């Protein structure tokens, strides 16, 4: 696979929502971006609060911006706050530096895009993203 298609993006979203419901998590919002940071698909579960699109998008966008899962950005914001503040500034505020943004790679390791999930704890958001990506035979990079 060389491209993250709408069909693949929607299947990731469906798996994420199904996993979240099965685990009794709070309502999630899921954004799937291609490798260039463009939105491919987005959905939010019933009951998700406002600004969830922006948060999910920002987690995925941040992961793509640095080439690591957004957990790396979370750690960097503690270790190097000026660096993360600079990234946030030059991105126009698009980066959300907390876990829940996970890179999507194909079996050969090529970057296809990223998934951003928000709605429950950041750890649960990230775990659901990883599971939804990997169930489909793709590789997730959370850190």
DSSP file (Angstrom, degrees, kcal/mol; ACC not computed):
  #  RESIDUE AA STRUCTURE BP1 BP2  ACC     N-H-->O    O-->H-N    N-H-->O    O-->H-N    TCO  KAPPA ALPHA  PHI   PSI    X-CA   Y-CA   Z-CA
    1    1 A X              0   0    0      0, 0.0   107,-0.2     0, 0.0   105,-0.1   0.000 360.0 360.0 360.0 134.3    0.0    0.0    0.0
    2    2 A X        +     0   0    0      1,-0.2     2,-0.3   104,-0.0   104,-0.0   0.462 360.0  41.4-116.2  -6.4    1.4    3.4   -0.9
    3    3 A X  S    S-     0   0    0     31,-0.0     2,-1.0    32,-0.0    -1,-0.2  -0.998  74.7-122.5-146.4 143.7   -1.6    5.6    0.0
    4    4 A X        -     0   0    0    108,-0.5     2,-0.1    -2,-0.3    28,-0.0  -0.775  41.4-159.6 -86.8 103.2   -4.0    5.9    2.8
    5    5 A X     >  -     0   0    0     -2,-1.0     4,-2.7     1,-0.1     5,-0.2  -0.287  29.9-110.3 -82.0 166.5   -7.4    5.6    1.0
    6    6 A X  H  > S+     0   0    0      1,-0.2     4,-2.9     2,-0.2     5,-0.2   0.888 119.6  55.3 -61.1 -39.8  -10.8    6.7    2.2
    7    7 A X  H  > S+     0   0    0      2,-0.2     4,-1.8     1,-0.2    -1,-0.2   0.922 110.9  43.3 -60.7 -44.8  -11.8    3.1    2.5
    8    8 A X  H  > S+     0   0    0      2,-0.2     4,-2.2     1,-0.2    -2,-0.2   0.919 113.6  51.8 -67.2 -43.4   -8.8    2.3    4.8
    9    9 A X  H  X S+     0   0    0     -4,-2.7     4,-2.3     1,-0.2    -2,-0.2   0.924 110.7  48.0 -59.1 -45.5   -9.4    5.5    6.8
   10   10 A X  H  X S+     0   0    0     -4,-2.9     4,-2.7     1,-0.2    -1,-0.2   0.864 109.5  52.7 -65.6 -35.1  -13.0    4.7    7.3
   11   11 A X  H  X S+     0   0    0     -4,-1.8     4,-2.3    -5,-0.2    -1,-0.2   0.882 108.6  50.5 -68.8 -35.8  -12.2    1.1    8.4
   12   12 A X  H  X S+     0   0    0     -4,-2.2     4,-2.5     2,-0.2    -2,-0.2   0.934 112.0  47.8 -63.0 -45.7   -9.7    2.5   11.0
   13   13 A X  H  X S+     0   0    0     -4,-2.3     4,-2.7     1,-0.2     5,-0.2   0.928 111.6  49.6 -61.3 -45.9  -12.4    4.8   12.3
   14   14 A X  H  X S+     0   0    0     -4,-2.7     4,-2.3     1,-0.2    -1,-0.2   0.910 112.3  47.5 -61.6 -42.4  -15.0    2.0   12.4
   15   15 A X  H  X S+     0   0    0     -4,-2.3     4,-2.7     2,-0.2    -1,-0.2   0.903 111.8  50.9 -65.1 -40.4  -12.6   -0.3   14.3
   16   16 A X  H  X S+     0   0    0     -4,-2.5     4,-2.6     2,-0.2    -2,-0.2   0.934 112.5  45.4 -63.0 -46.0  -11.7    2.5   16.7
   17   17 A X  H  X S+     0   0    0     -4,-2.7     4,-2.3     2,-0.2    -1,-0.2   0.900 114.2  48.9 -66.1 -39.8  -15.3    3.3   17.5
   18   18 A X  H  X S+     0   0    0     -4,-2.3     4,-2.5    -5,-0.2    -2,-0.2   0.919 112.3  48.2 -64.4 -44.2  -16.2   -0.4   17.9
   19   19 A X  H  X S+     0   0    0     -4,-2.7     4,-1.6     2,-0.2    -2,-0.2   0.923 112.0  49.6 -61.9 -45.2  -13.2   -0.9   20.2
   20   20 A X  H  X>S+     0   0    0     -4,-2.6     5,-2.5     1,-0.2     4,-0.5   0.916 112.3  47.1 -61.8 -44.2  -14.1    2.1   22.3
   21   21 A X  H ><5S+     0   0    0     -4,-2.3     3,-1.0     1,-0.2    -1,-0.2   0.915 110.7  52.5 -63.8 -42.7  -17.7    1.0   22.6
   22   22 A X  H 3<5S+     0   0    0     -4,-2.5    -1,-0.2     1,-0.3    -2,-0.2   0.792 112.2  45.4 -63.7 -28.6  -16.7   -2.5   23.5
   23   23 A X  H 3<5S-     0   0    0     -4,-1.6    -1,-0.3    -5,-0.2    -2,-0.2   0.449 112.5-117.9 -94.1  -1.8  -14.4   -1.2   26.3
   24   24 A X  T <<5 +     0   0    0     -3,-1.0    -3,-0.2    -4,-0.5    -2,-0.1   0.812  56.7 161.5  70.8  30.2  -17.0    1.2   27.7
   25   25 A X      < -     0   0    0     -5,-2.5    -1,-0.2    -6,-0.2     3,-0.1  -0.331  47.0 -90.0 -78.3 164.1  -14.9    4.3   26.9
   26   26 A X        -     0   0    0      1,-0.2    -1,-0.1    -2,-0.1    94,-0.1  -0.274  66.8 -68.3 -64.3 160.9  -16.2    7.8   26.7
   27   27 A X        -     0   0    0     92,-0.1    22,-0.3    20,-0.1     2,-0.2  -0.303  61.0-149.8 -58.4 129.5  -17.4    8.9   23.2
   28   28 A X        -     0   0    0     -3,-0.1    17,-3.3    20,-0.1     2,-0.4  -0.629  13.4-151.1-102.4 158.1  -14.4    9.3   20.9
   29   29 A X  E     -AB  44 118A   0     89,-2.4    89,-1.9    15,-0.3     2,-0.4  -0.993  17.4-163.1-123.7 136.1  -13.6   11.4   17.9
   30   30 A X  E     -AB  43 117A   0     13,-3.1    13,-1.9    -2,-0.4     2,-0.4  -0.978   8.9-174.1-130.0 125.3  -11.2   10.0   15.3
   31   31 A X  E     -AB  42 116A   0     85,-2.8    85,-2.8    -2,-0.4     2,-0.5  -0.957   6.2-163.0-116.2 136.5   -9.3   11.9   12.6
   32   32 A X  E     -AB  41 115A   0      9,-2.7     8,-3.3    -2,-0.4     9,-1.6  -0.984  11.2-173.7-120.6 123.5   -7.3   10.2    9.9
   33   33 A X  E     -AB  39 114A   0     81,-2.9    81,-2.0    -2,-0.5     6,-0.2  -0.841  20.9-123.8-114.4 150.3   -4.8   12.2    8.0
   34   34 A X  E >   - B   0 113A   0      4,-2.6     3,-2.2    -2,-0.3    79,-0.3  -0.276  45.4 -87.1 -80.7 178.5   -2.7   11.3    5.0
   35   35 A X  T 3  S+     0   0    0     77,-1.1    78,-0.2     1,-0.3    -1,-0.1   0.708 128.2  57.3 -63.7 -19.8    1.1   11.6    5.0
   36   36 A X  T 3  S-     0   0    0     76,-0.2    -1,-0.3     2,-0.1     3,-0.1   0.367 121.1-104.5 -91.0   4.9    0.9   15.2    3.9
   37   37 A X  S <  S+     0   0    0     -3,-2.2     2,-0.4     1,-0.3    -2,-0.1   0.644  74.3 140.5  83.9  15.3   -1.3   16.2    6.9
   38   38 A X        -     0   0    0      1,-0.1    -4,-2.6    -4,-0.0    -1,-0.3  -0.747  58.3-108.0 -93.9 139.3   -4.5   16.4    4.9
   39   39 A X  E     +A   33   0A   0     -2,-0.4    -6,-0.2    -6,-0.2     3,-0.1  -0.448  37.1 172.3 -66.1 129.4   -7.7   15.1    6.4
   40   40 A X  E     -     0   0A   0     -8,-3.3     2,-0.3     1,-0.4    -7,-0.2   0.766  66.9 -12.3-101.1 -44.2   -8.9   11.9    4.8
   41   41 A X  E     -A   32   0A   0     -9,-1.6    -9,-2.7   -32,-0.1    -1,-0.4  -0.992  55.9-174.1-158.2 153.2  -11.8   11.1    7.2
   42   42 A X  E     +A   31   0A   0     -2,-0.3     2,-0.3   -11,-0.2   -11,-0.2  -0.986   7.8 166.8-149.9 140.5  -13.3   12.1   10.5
   43   43 A X  E     -A   30   0A   0    -13,-1.9   -13,-3.1    -2,-0.3     2,-0.4  -0.987  14.8-158.0-147.4 152.7  -16.1   10.9   12.8
   44   44 A X  E     -A   29   0A   0     -2,-0.3   -15,-0.3   -15,-0.3     3,-0.1  -0.993  23.9-119.9-128.9 142.3  -17.2   11.5   16.3
   45   45 A X    >   -     0   0    0    -17,-3.3     3,-2.0    -2,-0.4   -18,-0.0  -0.404  46.0 -82.5 -73.9 154.5  -19.3    9.2   18.4
   46   46 A X  T 3  S+     0   0    0      1,-0.3    -1,-0.1    -2,-0.1     3,-0.1  -0.310 118.3  28.1 -54.8 134.6  -22.6   10.4   19.7
   47   47 A X  T 3  S+     0   0    0      1,-0.3    -1,-0.3    -3,-0.1   -20,-0.1   0.362  81.6 143.4  93.6  -4.8  -22.1   12.4   22.9
   48   48 A X    <   -     0   0    0     -3,-2.0    -1,-0.3   -20,-0.2   -20,-0.1  -0.451  49.7-119.5 -67.8 140.9  -18.6   13.6   22.1
   49   49 A X    >   -     0   0    0    -22,-0.3     3,-0.9     1,-0.2    -1,-0.1  -0.214  34.9 -78.6 -79.7 170.9  -18.0   17.2   23.3
   50   50 A X  T 3  S+     0   0    0      1,-0.2    -1,-0.2     2,-0.1     0, 0.0  -0.175 109.9  33.3 -67.2 162.3  -17.1   20.2   21.2
   51   51 A X  T 3> S+     0   0    0      1,-0.1     4,-2.0     3,-0.0    -1,-0.2   0.463  78.9 121.6  68.3   6.8  -13.6   20.9   19.9
   52   52 A X  H <>  +     0   0    0     -3,-0.9     4,-2.6     1,-0.2     5,-0.3   0.842  69.5  55.4 -68.3 -31.1  -13.0   17.2   19.5
   53   53 A X  H  > S+     0   0    0      2,-0.2     4,-3.0     1,-0.2     5,-0.3   0.966 109.1  46.9 -61.2 -49.6  -12.3   17.6   15.8
   54   54 A X  H  > S+     0   0    0      1,-0.2     4,-2.3     2,-0.2    -2,-0.2   0.875 114.6  46.8 -61.1 -38.8   -9.6   20.1   16.5
   55   55 A X  H  X S+     0   0    0     -4,-2.0     4,-2.2     2,-0.2    -1,-0.2   0.947 114.5  45.3 -69.9 -48.3   -8.0   18.0   19.2
   56   56 A X  H  X S+     0   0    0     -4,-2.6     4,-2.0     1,-0.2     5,-0.2   0.931 116.0  47.3 -60.6 -45.7   -8.0   14.7   17.2
   57   57 A X  H  X S+     0   0    0     -4,-3.0     4,-3.2    -5,-0.3     5,-0.2   0.922 111.4  51.8 -60.0 -44.9   -6.7   16.5   14.1
   58   58 A X  H  X S+     0   0    0     -4,-2.3     4,-2.1    -5,-0.3    38,-1.6   0.830 107.5  51.5 -65.1 -33.8   -4.0   18.2   16.2
   59   59 A X  H  X S+     0   0    0     -4,-2.2     4,-1.8    36,-0.2    -1,-0.2   0.941 115.9  40.7 -66.6 -46.9   -2.8   15.0   17.7
   60   60 A X  H  X S+     0   0    0     -4,-2.0     4,-2.2     2,-0.2    -2,-0.2   0.918 115.6  50.8 -66.8 -43.6   -2.4   13.4   14.3
   61   61 A X  H  X S+     0   0    0     -4,-3.2     4,-2.3     1,-0.2    -1,-0.2   0.894 109.3  51.1 -62.2 -41.6   -1.0   16.5   12.7
   62   62 A X  H  X S+     0   0    0     -4,-2.1     4,-1.5    32,-0.3     6,-0.3   0.896 107.9  52.4 -63.4 -40.7    1.6   16.8   15.5
   63   63 A X  H  X>S+     0   0    0     -4,-1.8     4,-1.8     1,-0.2     5,-1.1   0.932 112.1  45.7 -60.7 -45.5    2.7   13.2   15.0
   64   64 A X  H  <5S+     0   0    0     -4,-2.2    -2,-0.2     1,-0.2    -1,-0.2   0.883 107.2  59.6 -63.8 -37.8    3.2   13.8   11.3
   65   65 A X  H  <5S+     0   0    0     -4,-2.3    -1,-0.2     1,-0.2    -2,-0.2   0.836 119.4  26.0 -61.8 -34.4    5.0   17.1   12.0
   66   66 A X  H  <5S-     0   0    0     -4,-1.5    -1,-0.2     2,-0.3    -2,-0.2   0.540 103.3-119.6-109.2  -8.5    7.8   15.4   14.0
   67   67 A X  T  <5S+     0   0    0     -4,-1.8     2,-0.3     1,-0.3    -3,-0.2   0.708  83.4  87.9  77.8  19.5    7.7   11.9   12.6
   68   68 A X  S   <S-     0   0    0     -5,-1.1    -2,-0.3    -6,-0.3    -1,-0.3  -0.936  88.7 -84.7-139.2 160.7    6.9   10.3   16.0
   69   69 A X    >>  -     0   0    0     -2,-0.3     3,-1.7     1,-0.1     4,-0.7  -0.259  48.0-105.3 -60.6 158.6    3.6    9.5   17.8
   70   70 A X  H 3> S+     0   0    0     31,-2.7     4,-2.0     1,-0.3    -1,-0.1   0.630 115.7  75.8 -68.6 -11.2    2.3   12.4   19.8
   71   71 A X  H 3> S+     0   0    0     71,-1.0     4,-2.1    30,-0.5    -1,-0.3   0.879  92.9  55.1 -60.8 -36.3    3.4   10.7   23.0
   72   72 A X  H <> S+     0   0    0     -3,-1.7     4,-2.7    70,-0.4    -1,-0.2   0.909 106.5  49.7 -61.3 -42.0    6.9   11.9   22.0
   73   73 A X  H  X S+     0   0    0     -4,-0.7     4,-2.2     2,-0.2    -1,-0.2   0.869 106.9  55.5 -64.8 -36.4    5.5   15.4   21.8
   74   74 A X  H  X S+     0   0    0     -4,-2.0     4,-0.8     2,-0.2    -2,-0.2   0.934 111.8  42.7 -60.5 -47.0    4.0   15.1   25.2
   75   75 A X  H >X S+     0   0    0     -4,-2.1     4,-2.4     1,-0.2     3,-0.8   0.911 113.0  53.2 -66.0 -42.1    7.4   14.1   26.7
   76   76 A X  H 3X S+     0   0    0     -4,-2.7     4,-3.8     1,-0.2     8,-0.3   0.843 100.7  60.9 -62.9 -32.9    9.1   16.9   24.6
   77   77 A X  H 3< S+     0   0    0     -4,-2.2    -1,-0.2     1,-0.2    -2,-0.2   0.802 111.2  40.3 -66.8 -26.0    6.7   19.5   26.0
   78   78 A X  H << S+     0   0    0     -4,-0.8     3,-0.4    -3,-0.8    -2,-0.2   0.865 125.1  36.1 -83.5 -40.9    8.0   18.7   29.5
   79   79 A X  H  < S+     0   0    0     -4,-2.4    -2,-0.2     1,-0.2    -3,-0.2   0.836 136.1  18.1 -81.4 -34.3   11.7   18.3   28.5
   80   80 A X    >X  +     0   0    0     -4,-3.8     4,-1.8    -5,-0.2     3,-0.6  -0.528  67.2 165.4-138.5  65.9   11.9   21.1   25.8
   81   81 A X  H 3> S+     0   0    0     -3,-0.4     4,-2.4     1,-0.2     5,-0.2   0.824  77.1  54.9 -59.4 -33.2    8.9   23.4   26.3
   82   82 A X  H 3> S+     0   0    0      2,-0.2     4,-2.2     1,-0.2    -1,-0.2   0.877 106.6  52.2 -68.7 -35.2   10.3   26.1   24.1
   83   83 A X  H <> S+     0   0    0     -3,-0.6     4,-2.4     2,-0.2    -2,-0.2   0.945 112.8  43.1 -63.1 -48.8   10.7   23.7   21.2
   84   84 A X  H  X S+     0   0    0     -4,-1.8     4,-2.6    -8,-0.3    -2,-0.2   0.878 112.7  53.1 -67.5 -37.2    7.1   22.5   21.4
   85   85 A X  H  X S+     0   0    0     -4,-2.4     4,-2.2    -5,-0.2    -1,-0.2   0.900 109.7  49.6 -62.7 -39.3    5.8   26.0   21.8
   86   86 A X  H  X S+     0   0    0     -4,-2.2     4,-2.9     2,-0.2     5,-0.2   0.916 110.6  49.1 -64.9 -43.7    7.7   27.0   18.7
   87   87 A X  H  X S+     0   0    0     -4,-2.4     4,-1.6     1,-0.2     6,-0.2   0.927 111.7  49.2 -59.7 -45.3    6.3   24.0   16.7
   88   88 A X  H  <>S+     0   0    0     -4,-2.6     5,-3.1     1,-0.2     6,-0.4   0.904 113.0  48.2 -61.4 -41.2    2.8   25.0   17.9
   89   89 A X  H ><5S+     0   0    0     -4,-2.2     3,-1.6     1,-0.2    -2,-0.2   0.945 112.3  45.5 -66.0 -49.4    3.4   28.6   16.9
   90   90 A X  H 3<5S+     0   0    0     -4,-2.9    -1,-0.2     1,-0.3    -2,-0.2   0.725 109.8  56.6 -71.5 -18.3    4.8   27.9   13.4
   91   91 A X  T 3<5S-     0   0    0     -4,-1.6     3,-0.4    -5,-0.2    -1,-0.3   0.435 117.9-111.5 -87.6   1.6    2.0   25.4   12.7
   92   92 A X  T < 5S-     0   0    0     -3,-1.6    -3,-0.2     1,-0.2    -2,-0.1   0.790  71.9 -56.6  73.6  26.9   -0.6   28.0   13.4
   93   93 A X  S   <S+     0   0    0     -5,-3.1    -1,-0.2    -6,-0.2    -4,-0.1   0.631 105.3 126.9  80.9  14.8   -1.7   26.2   16.6
   94   94 A X        +     0   0    0     -3,-0.4     2,-0.4    -6,-0.4   -32,-0.3   0.669  46.0  90.0 -79.4 -16.2   -2.5   23.0   14.8
   95   95 A X        -     0   0    0     -7,-0.2     2,-0.5   -34,-0.1   -36,-0.2  -0.684  51.6-171.0 -91.1 130.9   -0.3   20.7   17.1
   96   96 A X        -     0   0    0    -38,-1.6     2,-1.8    -2,-0.4   -34,-0.1  -0.945  14.1-153.8-116.7 105.6   -1.8   19.1   20.2
   97   97 A X        +     0   0    0     -2,-0.5     2,-0.3   -24,-0.1   -20,-0.2  -0.375  55.0  99.5 -87.3  62.7    1.1   17.6   22.1
   98   98 A X  S    S-     0   0    0     -2,-1.8     3,-0.4   -24,-0.1   -27,-0.1  -0.965  81.3 -81.1-137.5 156.3   -0.5   14.8   24.1
   99   99 A X  S    S+     0   0    0     -2,-0.3    26,-0.1     1,-0.2     3,-0.1  -0.193  95.7  77.3 -58.0 148.2   -0.8   11.0   23.5
  100  100 A X        +     0   0    0      1,-0.3    17,-2.1    42,-0.2     2,-0.6   0.239  65.2 102.5 131.2  -7.8   -3.5    9.9   21.0
  101  101 A X  E     +C  116   0A   0     -3,-0.4   -31,-2.7    15,-0.2   -30,-0.5  -0.935  49.1 179.5-104.5 119.8   -1.7   10.7   17.7
  102  102 A X  E     -C  115   0A   0     13,-3.0    13,-2.8    -2,-0.6    40,-0.2  -0.974  24.6-127.2-128.9 130.6   -0.3    7.6   16.1
  103  103 A X  E     -CD 114 141A   0     38,-2.3    38,-2.1    -2,-0.4     2,-0.5  -0.451  19.1-140.8 -72.9 148.3    1.6    7.3   12.8
  104  104 A X  E     +CD 113 140A   0      9,-3.0     8,-3.2    36,-0.2     9,-1.4  -0.957  24.1 176.9-112.9 123.4    0.3    4.7   10.3
  105  105 A X  E     -CD 111 139A   0     34,-3.0    34,-3.2    -2,-0.5     6,-0.2  -0.926  24.5-125.3-124.4 150.5    2.9    2.8    8.4
  106  106 A X    >   -     0   0    0      4,-2.2     3,-2.0    -2,-0.3    32,-0.1  -0.235  45.0 -86.8 -82.0-178.6    2.6    0.0    5.8
  107  107 A X  T 3  S+     0   0    0      1,-0.3    -1,-0.1     2,-0.1    31,-0.0   0.742 130.0  54.7 -64.1 -23.2    4.3   -3.4    6.2
  108  108 A X  T 3  S-     0   0    0   -107,-0.2    -1,-0.3     2,-0.1    -3,-0.0   0.452 121.1-107.4 -87.7  -1.5    7.5   -2.0    4.5
  109  109 A X    <   +     0   0    0     -3,-2.0     2,-0.2     1,-0.3    -2,-0.1   0.483  68.3 149.2  90.2   3.1    7.6    0.8    7.0
  110  110 A X        -     0   0    0   -109,-0.1    -4,-2.2     1,-0.1     2,-0.4  -0.508  52.7-112.8 -73.0 137.5    6.5    3.6    4.6
  111  111 A X  E     + C   0 105A   0     -6,-0.2    -6,-0.2    -2,-0.2   -76,-0.1  -0.551  39.4 169.2 -71.6 125.8    4.6    6.4    6.2
  112  112 A X  E     -     0   0A   0     -8,-3.2   -77,-1.1    -2,-0.4  -108,-0.5   0.677  55.4 -77.4-106.2 -28.4    1.0    6.5    5.1
  113  113 A X  E     -BC  34 104A   0     -9,-1.4    -9,-3.0   -79,-0.3    -1,-0.3  -0.977  48.0 -83.4 162.2-152.7   -0.5    9.0    7.5
  114  114 A X  E     -BC  33 103A   0    -81,-2.0   -81,-2.9    -2,-0.3     2,-0.4  -0.992  16.7-140.9-152.2 153.9   -1.6    9.4   11.1
  115  115 A X  E     -BC  32 102A   0    -13,-2.8   -13,-3.0    -2,-0.3     2,-0.5  -0.965  14.6-165.4-115.9 133.8   -4.7    8.7   13.3
  116  116 A X  E     -BC  31 101A   0    -85,-2.8   -85,-2.8    -2,-0.4     2,-0.4  -0.986   8.7-177.4-119.8 128.8   -5.7   11.2   16.1
  117  117 A X  E     +B   30   0A   0    -17,-2.1     2,-0.3    -2,-0.5   -87,-0.2  -0.975   6.0 167.0-127.7 140.6   -8.1   10.1   18.7
  118  118 A X  E     +B   29   0A   0    -89,-1.9   -89,-2.4    -2,-0.4     3,-0.1  -0.981  38.1  80.7-145.4 156.0   -9.6   12.1   21.6
  119  119 A X  S    S+     0   0    0      1,-0.7   -92,-0.1    -2,-0.3     2,-0.1  -0.043  88.2  45.6 140.8 -34.0  -12.4   11.7   24.1
  120  120 A X  S    S-     0   0    0      1,-0.3    -1,-0.7   -94,-0.1     2,-0.0  -0.237 111.7 -42.1-112.6-155.9  -11.2    9.4   26.9
  121  121 A X     >  -     0   0    0      1,-0.1     4,-2.8    -2,-0.1    -1,-0.3  -0.389  58.9-114.9 -67.2 155.3   -7.9    9.5   28.7
  122  122 A X  H  > S+     0   0    0      1,-0.2     4,-2.5     2,-0.2     5,-0.2   0.884 117.4  53.9 -60.0 -38.4   -4.9   10.1   26.4
  123  123 A X  H  > S+     0   0    0      2,-0.2     4,-2.4     1,-0.2    -1,-0.2   0.920 111.3  44.5 -62.7 -43.1   -3.6    6.7   27.2
  124  124 A X  H  > S+     0   0    0      2,-0.2     4,-2.5     1,-0.2     5,-0.2   0.894 111.1  54.2 -67.4 -39.5   -6.9    5.1   26.2
  125  125 A X  H  X S+     0   0    0     -4,-2.8     4,-2.0     1,-0.2    -2,-0.2   0.940 112.2  44.4 -57.3 -47.3   -7.1    7.3   23.1
  126  126 A X  H  X S+     0   0    0     -4,-2.5     4,-2.7     2,-0.2    -2,-0.2   0.916 111.6  52.3 -64.7 -44.7   -3.6    6.1   22.0
  127  127 A X  H  X S+     0   0    0     -4,-2.4     4,-2.4     1,-0.2    -1,-0.2   0.894 110.2  48.5 -61.0 -40.8   -4.3    2.4   22.8
  128  128 A X  H  X S+     0   0    0     -4,-2.5     4,-2.8     2,-0.2    -1,-0.2   0.908 110.7  51.3 -66.0 -41.5   -7.5    2.5   20.7
  129  129 A X  H  X S+     0   0    0     -4,-2.0     4,-2.2    -5,-0.2     5,-0.2   0.942 111.1  47.7 -60.5 -47.4   -5.6    4.1   17.8
  130  130 A X  H  X S+     0   0    0     -4,-2.7     4,-2.6     1,-0.2     5,-0.2   0.937 114.0  46.8 -59.2 -47.8   -2.9    1.5   17.9
  131  131 A X  H  X S+     0   0    0     -4,-2.4     4,-2.3     1,-0.2    -1,-0.2   0.914 111.7  50.3 -62.3 -43.7   -5.4   -1.4   18.0
  132  132 A X  H  X S+     0   0    0     -4,-2.8     4,-0.7     1,-0.2    -1,-0.2   0.868 114.2  45.1 -64.6 -36.4   -7.5    0.1   15.2
  133  133 A X  H ><>S+     0   0    0     -4,-2.2     5,-1.5    -5,-0.2     3,-0.6   0.935 115.4  45.5 -70.6 -47.3   -4.5    0.5   13.0
  134  134 A X  H ><5S+     0   0    0     -4,-2.6     3,-1.8     1,-0.2    -2,-0.2   0.796 101.6  64.2 -73.9 -28.8   -3.0   -2.9   13.7
  135  135 A X  H 3<5S+     0   0    0     -4,-2.3    -1,-0.2     1,-0.3    -2,-0.2   0.852 100.8  55.7 -60.2 -31.9   -6.2   -4.9   13.3
  136  136 A X  T <<5S-     0   0    0     -4,-0.7    -1,-0.3    -3,-0.6    -2,-0.2   0.363 124.5-103.5 -84.0   6.4   -6.2   -3.8    9.7
  137  137 A X  T < 5S+     0   0    0     -3,-1.8     2,-0.2     1,-0.3    -3,-0.2   0.575  84.3 119.3  85.2   8.6   -2.7   -5.2    9.1
  138  138 A X      < -     0   0    0     -5,-1.5     2,-0.4   -32,-0.1    -1,-0.3  -0.540  65.5-109.5 -97.5 170.0   -0.9   -1.9    9.2
  139  139 A X  E     -D  105   0A   0    -34,-3.2   -34,-3.0    -2,-0.2     2,-0.4  -0.872  24.2-150.2-105.9 134.7    1.8   -0.8   11.6
  140  140 A X  E     -D  104   0A   0     -2,-0.4     2,-0.5   -36,-0.2   -36,-0.2  -0.829   5.2-164.1-102.1 138.7    1.2    1.8   14.3
  141  141 A X  E     +D  103   0A   0    -38,-2.1   -38,-2.3    -2,-0.4    -2,-0.0  -0.912  16.3 166.8-123.0 102.4    4.0    4.0   15.7
  142  142 A X              0   0    0     -2,-0.5   -71,-1.0   -40,-0.2   -70,-0.4   0.689 360.0 360.0 -90.5 -20.4    2.9    5.6   18.9
  143  143 A X              0   0    0    -72,-0.2    -1,-0.1   -73,-0.1   -41,-0.1   0.359 360.0 360.0-129.2 360.0    6.2    6.9   20.1
